[in-house]
Amino acid sequence: MTTSKEPEAKRPLKLNQPGKLQLKKTVETGQVRQSFSHGRSKAVTVEVKRSRTFERGTSGRMKEVTEAAAEAEAVLNEAPAPAVPQPEVEEKPTTAKRLSAEERASRVRALEVAREEEAARKEREAEESKRRAEQAKRAAEERALREAEEAEERQRAAETAEQQPSAAAEDVAAGTPAATPTAEPAKDRPRPSAKTAEPAAEEEDDGPARAKARKGPAVPAKPAPSRSRGEPRRRAGKLTINQALDGQEGRQRSLAAMKRQREKQMRLAGGQQPHQPPQKVVREVVIPEVMTVQELANRMAARGAEVVKTLMKLGVMATINQTIDADTAELVVGEFGHKSKRVSASDVEIGMRGADDRPDELQSRPPVVTIMGHVDHGKTSLLDALRETDVVSGEAGGITQHIGAYQVRLASGDRITFIDTPGHAAFTEMRLRGATVTDIVVLVVAADDGIKEQTVEAINHAKAARVPIIVAINKIDKPGADTARVKQELLQHELITEDLGGDILAIEVSALKKTNLDKLEEAILLQSEILELRANPLRPAEGVIIEAKLERGRGSVATVLVQRGTLKVGDIFVAGGEWGRVRALINERNEQIDEAGPATPVEVLGLNGTPFAGDDFTVMENEGRAREIAEYRQRSRREKEIAATGRGTLEQMMSRIKEGEASELPIVVKSDVHGSMEAIITSLEKLGTDEVKVRVLHSGVGGINESDVSLANSTGAMIIAFNVRANPQARQMARRDGVDIRYYSIIYNVVDDVKAAMSGLLAPKQQENFLGYAEIREVFTNSKVGKVAGCMITEGLVKRGAKVRLLRDNVVIHDGTLKTLRRFKDEVKEVKEGYECGMAFENYTDIQVGDQIECYEIEEVAREL
């Protein structure tokens, strides 16, 4: 056969092994020897790659001509017609004939595969052409509809323009022909057919035709292919420049345009105008006392630059981070058209005490009784007799220096809450607080002593608080007791007892022998029934701080009198400028309790700091509100302290310069409780005068620490420790730096020592002591000394260096110092009466015969406060 005679290298298909069909590589490789200079050579691999060839097929499209397909087709063309079967010849077939048959069969199979692939490709091309035709048809229909809608809109616009009174209408009236619209109705325009859309799918460059269709209505526009639902977003054909410029291919509506279209449809559905501008939102802007420009802009939802521009128009030059006051912010809010709402920093306290209680929620509560009176009139002894305890033995000096709150349980089951106040003059604030929080005041007056200063002060506090007074005349068992005299003295202060026709209950008692204590308790209960004391226990607790102190191991401890509500363990509360959570409640018997009702005094543990005595105590709903109120109160207290310690006005400064600065005694006060510290500071400040005063650098509750010693060392102050001690580190620092720490347990000693220290700062008093008189008998002139007066001592004596006054006709003409004192030629210290001497004055020579000289000396005397 012809295939067997072809060269072996040109056979693309061969069977090297039975059952395996292999394709010949299109790249042939080989090696050649490349020679270089100086006898060098190199083996180089050479590749021969056959090129691909294409030819136009029967359908008119180009296709690749493969070697296998070409040889297989050539084999089929050269193959002879099938011959008539001949009888078999018993000959053994050769190897060449067997290989030619197998090769011919494989090539036939390869040709069949190529024909199947060609048929499948033609089928796909037919489907693609059909799909493009359908797309072109749909695009043409959509474009025709859009052009019809545009023509209708242009027609309506032209009709509207003709109806309006315009210049064009006047021209028409004058005979000028009107312009016709370029667009024609959609019904007169020919719609594209399927035959017109078919070549549009095959032609690629249809831009000019499309532009020509837009210019004239006679030529139908060539539609652009559109993507139907479910098809891939990838473009099927190529995108030309004309198509991109024409805007029909590769362009999609933006999200903003789609959003505007939806809003337009919603406005049309709601009956609004399509181009109506958005309405301005009027906001209620909350304006605090101070705020920044940026914060104001954020609350108005405006730009910061616009707010700054508005401030400049108002004459305020401020940056975006500067603060402005509430009045300026209110003007800016008005300029922007918003509503302003002024708020203050103190608004955080609004509503913290809760609403008032309804009458049906109130229940009876024990009375709160305050024991008041003069010092050493037996107040604490009377309270001990009622409590059957011995509190007086534990007090230093036999006086009460702390305010205490106790509750007495009577045999009848009734309870009375007693508040004990000090009687010393320094504890005025304590007595005032006791009279403020109480229901009844028991005025204790000693029968042998009568009405004293602090008794009068207690009466005034009770009258100011408008609480009823019960007079307890104590010490009736003493020999000098006179109850009638006490009642007469009470009349001077408008306190009329019942036996004298008044309404004041007066009970004669003896705390030592416990006489008539039951009558005093009956009088208290009777007065409480008249007052109808009631409170609501089913609400958050509210009360007042009676006393506060700092204890080691327990922290800040406050004695609280609950006025209404019930205080429980775990409650979050605010006490003045401090807040905390109740960790424990301890009653007057040192017992831990779970809750405390109205009119119950308890010690509260869990404070974050030590509050002031007299501060209010309120239970809050959450920790955030409690912290906010405490921070506001601390900030307000600091501002008041800074304002109080300011430099003052210019007039005050000039007056201090003119009068001279007063000497100050710096001190640091540390006490065990806040009430004692307050009393000490008040007493020491009252000692001040125009020349000397006390300056309290620091005061606090608790022991003396290293910071207190450092402050005293840097300022030269003394430390007053009242019922507290310094820790070892503070004591070591005080010894090293020489800081004076004075320990006290009685307030009398504090006042006396500070008074003595302040007296040492006073300038000594200058006292003039008369020495004698001398009469000038003769005046001598000395070249060295000047004029010298020859004198006779007529009274007393004259000392050298003493002060002298020159009298002429009993008028003082000179006051100076004696320069020299001589007797004969010797300088002497003094000359007594009846002797002659010579005297000369310091820087003064105008002396005459007959003048008198008065001699005196200045003595400095220490002053006391």
C-alpha positions in Angstrom: 0.0 0.0 0.0 1.0 3.6 -0.3 1.0 4.1 3.5 3.6 1.4 3.9 6.0 3.0 1.5 6.0 6.4 3.3 9.0 7.3 5.5 8.7 6.2 9.1 9.4 9.7 10.5 6.2 11.2 8.8 3.8 8.7 10.3 1.8 10.6 13.0 0.2 7.5 14.5 2.0 4.3 15.3 1.6 1.3 17.4 4.8 0.6 19.3 3.1 -1.7 21.6 -0.1 -3.7 21.2 -3.2 -2.0 22.6 -1.6 1.5 23.0 -2.2 4.4 20.6 0.4 7.2 20.7 0.5 10.6 19.0 3.7 11.8 17.4 5.2 14.9 19.0 5.0 18.2 17.1 8.4 19.3 18.3 11.5 17.4 17.1 14.8 17.7 19.0 18.4 16.9 18.3 21.9 17.8 19.3 24.7 19.5 17.2 28.3 20.3 18.1 29.1 24.0 18.1 32.7 25.0 17.7 34.4 28.1 19.2 37.9 29.6 19.0 41.0 28.0 20.5 39.6 24.5 19.9 36.6 24.8 22.2 33.3 23.2 21.4 29.9 22.8 23.0 26.9 20.4 22.5 23.7 22.4 21.7 20.2 21.0 21.7 18.1 22.1 18.7 14.3 21.9 18.7 12.2 22.0 15.5 8.6 23.0 16.1 6.0 22.5 13.4 3.7 25.5 12.6 -0.1 25.4 12.8 -2.1 25.7 9.6 -5.7 26.9 9.1 -8.1 26.5 6.2 -11.6 27.7 5.4 -14.2 24.9 5.9 -17.4 24.2 4.1 -19.3 26.6 6.4 -17.0 29.4 5.6 -15.2 29.6 9.0 -11.5 29.0 9.6 -10.4 25.8 11.3 -7.1 24.3 12.2 -5.7 21.5 10.0 -4.1 18.8 12.1 -1.7 16.3 10.8 -3.6 13.3 12.1 -6.8 14.5 10.4 -5.1 15.2 7.1 -3.3 11.9 6.9 -6.5 10.0 8.0 -8.5 11.7 5.2 -5.7 11.1 2.7 -5.7 7.4 3.7 -9.5 7.1 3.2 -9.2 8.8 -0.2 -6.4 6.5 -1.3 -8.1 3.4 0.0 -9.3 1.0 -2.9 -12.9 -0.2 -3.2 -13.7 -3.3 -1.3 -12.9 -6.3 -3.4 -14.8 -9.5 -3.9 -13.9 -12.0 -1.2 -11.4 -14.6 -2.5 -10.8 -18.1 -1.1 -8.3 -18.1 1.7 -4.7 -18.8 0.8 -2.8 -20.5 3.4 0.0 -18.0 3.6 1.4 -16.5 6.8 0.8 -12.7 6.7 3.9 -10.6 7.0 4.6 -8.0 9.7 4.3 -5.0 7.3 0.8 -6.0 6.1 -0.5 -6.4 9.7 0.8 -3.0 10.8 -0.7 -1.3 7.8 -4.2 -2.6 8.6 -4.1 -1.6 12.2 -2.8 1.8 11.3 -5.6 2.3 8.8 -8.2 1.3 11.4 -6.9 3.8 14.0 -6.9 6.6 11.4 -10.4 5.8 10.5 -11.4 6.1 14.2 -9.6 9.4 14.5 -11.4 10.8 11.5 -14.8 9.8 12.9 -13.9 11.6 16.2 -12.9 14.8 14.3 -16.2 14.7 12.4 -18.2 14.3 15.6 -16.4 17.3 17.1 -17.1 19.4 14.0 -20.8 18.6 14.1 -21.0 19.5 17.8 -19.2 22.8 17.2 -21.6 23.7 14.4 -24.6 22.9 16.6 -23.2 25.2 19.3 -22.7 28.0 16.8 -26.3 27.6 15.6 -27.6 27.8 19.1 -25.5 30.9 19.8 -26.7 32.6 16.6 -30.3 31.8 17.6 -29.8 33.3 21.1 -28.2 36.4 19.7 -31.1 36.9 17.3 -33.6 36.6 20.2 -31.6 39.1 22.2 -31.4 41.6 19.3 -35.1 41.2 18.8 -35.9 42.0 22.5 -33.5 44.9 22.5 -35.1 46.3 19.4 -38.5 46.1 20.9 -37.4 47.8 24.2 -35.6 50.6 22.3 -38.6 51.2 20.2 -40.8 51.5 23.3 -38.3 53.9 24.9 -38.2 56.1 21.8 -42.0 56.1 21.7 -42.2 57.2 25.3 -39.6 60.0 24.7 -41.5 61.1 21.7 -44.7 61.3 23.7 -43.0 63.3 26.4 -41.5 65.8 23.9 -45.0 66.1 22.3 -46.5 66.9 25.7 -43.8 69.4 26.4 -44.4 71.1 23.1 -48.2 71.3 23.7 -47.6 72.8 27.2 -45.2 75.4 25.7 -47.9 76.4 23.1 -50.5 76.9 25.8 -48.3 79.2 28.0 -48.3 82.9 27.3 -44.8 83.4 25.9 -43.0 85.3 23.2 -43.5 82.4 20.8 -47.3 82.8 21.2 -47.0 86.5 20.3 -45.1 85.6 17.2 -47.8 83.1 16.2 -50.4 85.8 16.7 -48.4 88.1 14.4 -48.3 85.5 11.6 -44.9 83.8 12.3 -45.0 80.1 11.7 -44.5 78.0 14.8 -41.7 75.5 15.0 -42.7 71.9 14.8 -41.3 69.3 17.2 -38.6 67.1 15.9 -39.9 64.1 17.5 -42.9 62.3 15.9 -45.5 60.2 17.7 -44.7 56.7 18.5 -47.6 55.4 16.4 -46.2 56.9 13.1 -42.8 55.5 13.7 -42.1 52.1 12.1 -41.3 49.4 14.6 -38.3 47.2 13.9 -39.1 43.6 12.7 -37.3 40.4 13.3 -35.6 40.6 9.8 -34.1 43.9 10.7 -32.9 42.6 14.0 -31.2 39.5 12.5 -28.3 41.2 10.7 -27.8 43.4 13.8 -26.6 40.3 15.7 -24.0 39.5 13.0 -22.5 42.9 12.3 -20.1 44.2 14.8 -19.6 47.8 13.9 -23.1 49.3 14.0 -22.3 52.6 15.6 -22.9 54.9 12.6 -26.1 53.1 11.7 -27.4 53.6 15.2 -26.4 57.3 15.2 -28.1 57.7 11.8 -31.3 56.1 13.2 -31.4 58.6 16.0 -31.1 61.6 13.7 -34.0 60.6 11.4 -37.3 58.8 12.3 -37.5 57.1 8.9 -34.6 54.7 9.6 -35.2 52.2 12.4 -32.6 52.2 15.1 -30.5 49.0 15.5 -31.3 47.5 18.9 -28.6 46.6 21.3 -28.5 43.1 22.8 -29.7 42.9 26.4 -29.2 40.3 29.1 -32.2 38.2 30.1 -32.8 36.8 33.6 -30.6 33.8 34.4 -27.9 34.6 31.8 -24.3 35.2 33.0 -23.2 38.8 33.4 -20.2 38.3 31.1 -20.5 39.8 27.6 -20.9 37.4 24.8 -19.4 39.5 22.0 -16.8 42.2 21.8 -17.3 45.8 22.9 -16.4 48.4 20.3 -15.6 52.1 20.8 -18.8 53.2 19.1 -20.9 51.0 21.3 -19.2 52.3 24.4 -19.7 56.0 23.3 -23.3 55.2 22.2 -24.0 54.1 25.8 -26.0 51.1 24.8 -23.3 48.5 25.7 -21.5 48.0 29.0 -23.4 50.7 30.8 -25.5 50.1 33.9 -27.5 52.4 36.2 -25.6 53.5 39.3 -26.9 52.7 42.8 -27.5 56.4 43.4 -29.7 56.7 40.3 -31.7 53.6 41.3 -32.1 55.1 44.8 -33.3 58.4 43.4 -35.7 56.5 41.1 -37.2 54.7 44.1 -37.6 57.9 46.2 -39.3 59.5 43.2 -41.7 56.7 43.0 -42.4 56.8 46.7 -43.0 60.5 46.6 -45.4 60.1 43.7 -47.2 57.3 45.5 -47.5 59.6 48.6 -48.9 62.5 46.7 -45.8 64.7 47.1 -44.2 66.7 44.4 -41.3 64.9 42.7 -38.8 67.7 43.1 -39.9 69.0 46.5 -36.8 69.9 48.7 -36.5 67.9 52.0 -38.0 69.6 55.1 -35.7 70.9 57.8 -35.7 68.8 61.0 -36.1 71.0 64.1 -34.3 69.4 67.1 -34.5 70.1 70.8 -30.8 70.8 71.7 -29.9 70.3 75.4 -27.5 73.1 76.5 -25.4 72.6 79.7 -23.6 75.4 81.5 -20.4 74.9 79.6 -19.8 73.0 76.3 -17.4 72.9 73.4 -18.2 74.1 69.9 -17.8 70.5 68.5 -20.3 69.1 71.1 -22.8 71.8 70.1 -22.4 71.0 66.5 -22.9 67.3 67.2 -26.1 68.0 69.1 -27.5 70.1 66.3 -26.3 67.5 63.6 -24.5 70.4 61.9 -21.0 70.8 60.6 -18.4 72.3 63.0 -17.3 74.8 60.4 -20.9 76.2 60.1 -21.1 76.6 63.9 -17.7 78.5 63.9 -18.9 80.7 61.1 -22.1 81.5 63.0 -20.1 82.4 66.1 -18.0 84.7 64.1 -21.1 86.5 62.9 -22.1 86.9 66.5 -18.7 88.4 67.3 -17.3 85.3 69.1 -14.0 84.1 67.9 -13.7 80.5 69.0 -12.2 77.3 67.6 -13.9 74.0 67.4 -12.3 72.7 70.6 -12.9 75.8 72.7 -15.7 76.0 75.3 -18.6 78.5 75.1 -21.2 79.5 77.8 -24.8 78.5 77.8 -26.0 82.0 76.6 -23.8 82.0 73.5 -24.8 78.4 72.7 -28.5 79.3 73.0 -28.0 82.1 70.5 -26.3 79.7 68.0 -29.1 77.2 68.4 -31.6 80.0 67.6 -29.6 80.9 64.5 -29.9 77.4 63.2 -33.6 77.3 63.8 -33.6 74.6 66.6 -35.2 74.7 70.0 -32.9 75.0 73.1 -33.3 73.4 76.5 -31.1 74.8 79.3 -29.9 72.3 81.9 -27.6 72.8 84.9 -25.0 70.5 86.4 -27.0 70.4 89.6 -29.8 68.7 87.7 -28.2 65.3 88.5 -29.6 65.7 92.0 -33.2 66.1 90.8 -35.4 63.2 91.9 -32.8 61.6 94.1 -34.9 61.8 97.2 -37.9 60.2 95.5 -41.6 61.2 95.7 -43.5 62.0 98.9 -45.1 59.2 100.8 -48.9 58.7 100.7 -50.8 58.8 104.0 -51.8 55.2 103.8 -48.1 54.1 103.5 -47.0 55.8 106.7 -46.4 53.9 109.9 -45.6 55.0 113.5 -41.9 55.3 114.3 -39.9 56.0 117.5 -39.1 59.6 118.5 -35.7 61.1 118.1 -34.6 63.0 121.2 -31.6 65.2 121.5 -30.0 65.8 124.9 -28.7 69.3 125.0 -27.3 71.6 127.8 -24.3 73.2 129.3 -21.1 71.4 130.0 -21.0 69.3 133.2 -24.7 69.5 133.8 -25.1 65.7 133.6 -26.3 65.1 130.1 -24.3 61.9 129.5 -24.9 60.7 133.0 -28.7 61.1 132.5 -28.4 59.1 129.2 -26.4 56.4 130.9 -29.0 56.1 133.5 -31.6 55.6 130.8 -29.5 53.1 128.9 -28.2 51.5 132.1 -24.7 51.7 130.8 -21.5 53.6 131.8 -20.4 55.7 128.9 -19.0 58.6 131.0 -16.2 56.5 132.4 -14.6 56.2 129.0 -14.5 59.9 128.2 -11.3 61.9 128.6 -11.7 64.9 131.0 -15.2 63.8 131.9 -16.8 65.7 129.0 -18.5 64.5 125.8 -16.5 65.4 122.8 -18.3 63.1 120.2 -21.9 63.1 119.2 -23.5 59.7 119.9 -26.8 58.1 118.9 -28.4 55.4 121.0 -31.7 53.6 121.1 -33.4 52.8 124.4 -35.9 49.9 124.6 -38.4 50.5 127.4 -40.2 47.8 129.4 -43.4 48.7 127.7 -41.9 47.8 124.3 -41.6 51.4 123.1 -38.3 52.7 121.7 -36.7 56.1 122.0 -33.7 57.2 120.0 -31.4 59.5 121.9 -28.7 61.8 120.4 -26.1 63.0 122.8 -24.4 66.3 122.0 -21.3 67.9 123.7 -21.8 70.9 125.9 -18.5 72.6 125.4 -18.6 76.0 123.6 -16.5 74.7 120.7 -19.2 72.2 119.7 -21.7 74.6 118.4 -22.0 72.9 115.0 -22.7 69.6 116.7 -25.5 71.0 118.8 -27.0 72.7 115.7 -27.0 69.4 113.8 -28.5 67.6 116.8 -31.3 70.2 117.0 -31.9 69.9 113.2 -32.5 66.2 113.0 -34.4 65.7 116.2 -38.1 65.5 117.0 -37.8 66.6 120.7 -35.1 68.5 122.6 -34.5 67.5 126.3 -32.8 70.5 127.9 -30.7 69.4 130.8 -30.2 72.1 133.5 -28.3 71.6 136.7 -30.4 72.5 139.7 -27.4 73.9 141.6 -25.9 75.9 138.6 -28.8 77.3 136.7 -28.9 78.7 133.1 -25.4 79.1 131.5 -24.1 80.2 128.1 -24.4 76.9 126.4 -27.8 76.4 127.8 -29.0 79.6 126.2 -27.3 78.5 122.9 -29.2 75.2 123.1 -32.5 77.0 123.6 -31.8 79.2 120.6 -31.0 76.1 118.5 -34.2 74.4 119.5 -36.3 77.5 118.7 -34.6 77.8 115.3 -35.4 74.2 114.6 -39.0 74.6 115.8 -39.0 71.5 117.9 -40.7 71.1 121.3 -38.5 71.3 124.5 -38.7 69.2 127.6 -36.7 70.6 130.5 -34.9 68.0 132.7 -33.7 69.7 136.0 -30.9 67.4 137.0 -28.9 67.1 140.2 -31.8 67.7 142.5 -30.1 65.5 145.1 -27.2 68.0 145.6 -27.3 70.3 148.7 -27.4 73.6 146.7 -30.2 72.5 144.3 -32.9 75.1 143.7 -35.5 74.1 141.1 -37.6 77.2 141.6 -34.6 79.4 140.7 -34.1 77.4 137.5 -37.8 77.8 136.5 -37.5 81.5 137.1 -34.4 81.8 135.0 -36.2 79.9 132.2 -38.9 82.7 132.1 -36.2 85.1 130.9 -35.9 83.0 127.7 -39.7 82.6 127.2 -39.8 79.1 128.5 -42.8 78.9 130.8 -43.3 75.6 132.7 -46.7 74.0 133.3 -46.7 74.8 137.1 -46.3 78.4 136.1 -49.1 78.3 133.6 -47.1 77.4 130.5 -46.8 74.5 128.1 -43.2 73.4 128.8 -42.8 70.1 130.6 -40.3 70.3 133.5 -39.2 67.1 135.1 -37.0 67.0 138.2 -34.6 64.1 137.9 -31.4 62.8 139.4 -29.1 60.8 137.1 -27.0 59.6 140.0 -29.9 58.1 142.0 -32.1 57.4 139.0 -34.9 59.5 140.3 -38.0 60.2 138.2 -36.5 58.7 135.1 -39.8 57.0 134.3 -41.6 60.3 134.4 -39.0 61.7 131.9 -39.7 58.7 129.6 -43.5 59.2 129.9 -43.1 62.9 129.1 -41.1 62.0 126.0 -43.7 59.4 124.8 -46.6 61.8 125.5 -44.9 64.5 123.4 -44.3 62.0 120.6 -48.0 61.0 120.6 -49.0 64.6 120.2 -46.6 65.0 117.3 -47.9 61.8 115.6 -44.5 60.8 114.3 -44.9 58.5 111.2 -42.7 57.3 108.4 -42.8 54.9 105.4 -40.4 51.9 106.0 -41.2 50.3 102.6 -39.0 52.5 100.4 -35.3 53.2 99.9 -33.6 54.7 103.0 -32.9 58.3 103.5 -31.2 59.9 106.5 -28.4 62.1 107.8 -24.8 61.6 108.8 -24.5 62.1 112.6 -20.7 61.4 112.8 -18.0 60.0 110.6 -14.6 58.6 111.3 -11.7 56.6 109.9 -10.7 53.4 111.7 -7.9 51.0 111.0 -9.1 47.7 109.5 -12.6 49.1 109.0 -12.0 52.1 106.8 -14.5 55.0 106.8 -17.3 54.5 109.3 -20.3 56.8 109.4 -23.0 57.0 112.1 -26.3 57.3 110.2 -29.7 58.2 111.5 -32.3 56.7 109.2 -35.2 59.2 108.8 -37.5 57.3 106.4 -37.3 54.0 104.5 -35.3 50.9 105.4 -31.5 50.6 105.0 -30.3 47.1 104.0 -27.0 45.4 103.5 -25.9 45.7 99.9 -27.7 49.1 99.2 -25.8 51.6 97.1 -25.9 55.1 98.7 -24.6 58.6 98.4 -23.3 60.3 101.6 -22.5 64.0 100.8 -19.6 63.9 98.4 -18.9 60.2 98.9 -20.7 57.0 97.8 -20.4 53.3 98.5 -22.2 50.0 99.1 -23.4 48.9 102.5 -21.1 46.1 103.7 -22.3 45.9 107.3 -24.7 47.6 109.7 -23.8 47.8 113.4 -26.1 49.0 116.1 -25.3 50.8 119.4 -24.7 47.4 121.1 -22.0 46.5 118.6 -24.2 43.9 117.0 -24.5 43.4 113.2 -28.0 43.7 111.8 -29.4 43.1 108.3 -31.6 46.2 108.1 -32.4 49.5 109.9 -35.8 51.1 109.8 -36.9 54.7 110.4 -35.4 56.6 113.5 -32.8 53.9 113.9 -29.1 54.9 114.4 -26.5 52.6 112.9 -22.9 52.5 111.9 -22.4 52.0 108.2 -19.3 50.3 106.7 -18.5 50.5 103.0 -17.8 54.1 102.2 -15.3 55.1 99.6 -14.3 58.1 101.6 -15.0 59.9 104.9 -18.0 62.2 104.5 -18.7 65.3 106.6 -21.0 65.2 109.6 -24.4 66.7 108.7 -24.3 65.4 105.1 -27.4 63.8 103.8 -27.6 60.0 103.2 -29.6 58.6 100.3 -29.9 55.2 98.8 -29.7 55.2 95.0 -31.0 52.8 92.3 -27.6 52.0 90.7 -23.9 52.6 91.0 -23.6 54.9 88.0 -26.1 57.5 89.4 -24.4 57.4 92.8 -21.0 58.0 91.3 -22.3 60.9 89.1 -23.9 62.7 92.1 -20.8 62.2 94.3 -18.5 63.6 91.6 -20.7 66.6 91.1 -20.7 67.4 94.8 -16.9 67.0 95.1 -16.4 69.3 92.1 -18.7 71.9 93.7 -16.9 71.7 97.0 -13.5 72.2 95.4 -14.8 75.2 93.5 -16.0 76.8 96.7 -12.7 76.1 98.4 -10.8 77.6 95.6 -13.0 80.7 95.6 -12.7 81.1 99.3 -8.9 80.9 99.2 -8.5 83.3 96.2 -6.5 86.4 96.2 -9.5 88.7 96.4 -10.1 92.0 94.8 -7.6 94.7 94.1 -9.0 96.9 96.9 -8.4 94.0 99.4 -4.9 93.6 98.2 -4.1 97.3 98.5 -5.6 97.4 102.0 -3.4 94.4 103.1 -0.4 96.2 101.7 -1.3 99.4 103.5 -2.1 97.8 106.8 0.6 95.1 106.7 0.1 91.4 106.4 -1.2 89.6 109.5 1.1 87.0 110.9 -0.1 83.4 110.4 0.3 80.3 112.4 0.2 77.3 110.1 -1.2 74.1 111.6 -2.3 70.6 110.4 -5.3 69.2 112.3 -5.9 65.4 112.5 -8.8 64.0 114.6 -10.5 60.7 115.2 -13.9 61.9 114.0 -15.1 64.7 111.8 -17.1 66.5 114.4 -14.2 67.0 116.7 -12.0 68.2 113.8 -14.7 70.7 112.9 -15.0 71.9 116.5 -11.2 72.4 116.8 -10.9 74.3 113.5 -13.9 76.6 114.5 -12.4 77.3 117.9 -8.9 78.1 116.5 -10.3 80.4 113.8 -12.1 82.4 116.5 -8.8 83.1 118.2 -7.5 85.1 115.2 -7.1 88.9 115.2 -6.1 91.5 112.8 -2.4 90.9 113.7 -2.3 87.2 114.0 -4.5 84.3 112.9 -4.5 80.5 112.4 -4.1 79.1 109.0 -5.3 75.4 108.7 -3.2 73.9 105.9 -4.8 70.5 106.1 -7.4 68.7 108.2 -8.6 65.2 108.1 -9.9 62.2 109.9 -7.5 59.4 110.8 -3.9 58.9 112.1 -0.9 61.0 111.1 0.9 59.7 108.1 4.1 60.6 106.1 2.3 63.1 103.9 1.1 65.1 106.9 4.7 65.3 108.2 6.1 66.3 104.8 3.5 69.1 104.5 4.3 70.4 108.0 8.0 70.2 107.3 7.8 72.2 104.1 5.6 74.9 105.5 6.9 75.1 109.1 3.5 74.1 110.6 2.7 72.3 113.8 0.6 69.1 113.8 -2.3 68.8 116.2 -3.3 65.2 116.8 -6.7 64.9 118.6 -7.2 61.3 119.9 -5.0 60.0 117.1 -1.4 58.9 116.8 1.3 59.0 114.2 2.5 55.7 112.5 6.1 54.7 113.0 7.2 56.0 109.7 5.7 59.4 110.4 7.2 59.6 113.9 10.7 58.8 112.4 10.3 61.5 109.8 9.1 64.0 112.4 12.2 63.3 114.6 14.5 63.6 111.7 13.0 66.8 110.3 12.2 68.5 113.6 8.4 68.6 113.1 6.4 69.5 116.2 3.6 66.9 116.8 1.3 67.7 119.7 -1.1 65.0 121.0 -4.3 66.1 122.8 -7.4 64.4 124.2 -9.2 67.5 125.6 -10.1 70.4 123.5 -9.4 72.9 126.3 -5.7 72.1 126.0 -5.7 72.5 122.2 -7.2 76.0 122.5 -4.8 77.1 125.2 -1.6 75.9 123.5 -2.6 77.4 120.1 -3.5 80.6 121.9 0.0 80.8 123.5 1.7 80.0 120.2 -0.3 82.8 118.5 0.6 85.2 121.3 4.3 84.6 120.5 3.6 85.9 117.0 2.2 89.1 118.3 4.5 92.2 118.1 5.5 93.2 121.6 3.8 96.2 123.2 6.1 99.3 123.5 5.6 101.0 126.8 7.1 104.5 127.7 8.8 104.9 131.1 9.4 108.5 132.3 13.0 109.1 133.7 13.3 112.8 134.5 13.5 116.5 133.6 16.5 118.8 133.0 16.6 122.6 132.5 19.1 124.3 130.1 21.1 126.9 131.9 23.7 127.7 129.3 24.6 126.8 125.7 28.1 126.1 124.6 29.6 125.6 121.2 32.1 122.8 120.6 33.9 122.4 117.2 33.7 118.6 117.4 30.3 118.1 118.9 28.5 121.2 118.0 26.1 123.0 120.4 26.2 121.5 124.0 23.5 122.3 126.6 24.6 123.0 130.1 21.7 121.5 132.2 20.6 121.1 135.7 18.6 117.9 136.6 15.5 119.2 138.2 13.5 115.9 138.6 14.4 112.2 138.3 17.5 111.2 136.4 18.9 111.2 132.8 20.5 108.2 131.1 22.8 108.1 128.2 21.2 106.7 125.0 17.7 107.4 126.3 14.9 109.1 124.4 14.5 112.9 124.9 12.0 115.5 124.0 12.9 119.3 123.8 10.1 121.4 125.3 9.9 125.2 124.7 7.0 126.9 126.4 5.6 123.5 127.2 5.5 122.6 123.5 7.4 119.7 122.1 9.7 121.0 119.3 11.9 118.0 119.0 11.8 114.2 119.8 15.0 112.3 119.4 17.9 110.5 121.0 20.4 111.8 123.5 23.8 111.8 121.8 26.2 112.5 124.7 26.0 112.9 128.5 29.0 114.5 130.2 29.8 115.6 133.7 32.8 117.9 133.6 35.1 116.2 131.0 34.0 112.6 131.6 31.3 110.6 129.8 28.9 109.2 132.3 26.0 106.7 132.1 23.5 108.7 134.2 23.1 111.9 136.2 20.6 112.1 139.1 18.5 115.0 140.4 20.4 118.1 141.7 23.5 117.6 139.6 24.7 119.6 136.6 25.7 118.0 133.3 26.3 118.6 129.6 24.0 117.1 126.9 24.0 117.1 123.1 21.2 115.8 120.8 21.4 113.5 117.8 21.2 115.5 114.6 19.6 118.6 116.3 21.3 121.8 117.4 18.5 124.4 117.8 18.6 124.7 121.6 18.1 127.8 123.7 18.6 128.8 127.3 15.4 128.1 129.3 14.3 125.1 127.3 13.3 121.9 129.2 14.5 118.4 128.4 12.2 115.4 129.1 14.0 112.1 129.3 12.3 108.7 128.9 12.9 105.2 127.7 10.9 102.6 125.6 10.2 99.2 127.2 8.8 96.3 125.1 6.1 94.2 126.8 5.0 90.8 125.5 1.4 90.7 124.5 -1.2 88.0 124.9 -4.4 87.1 123.1 
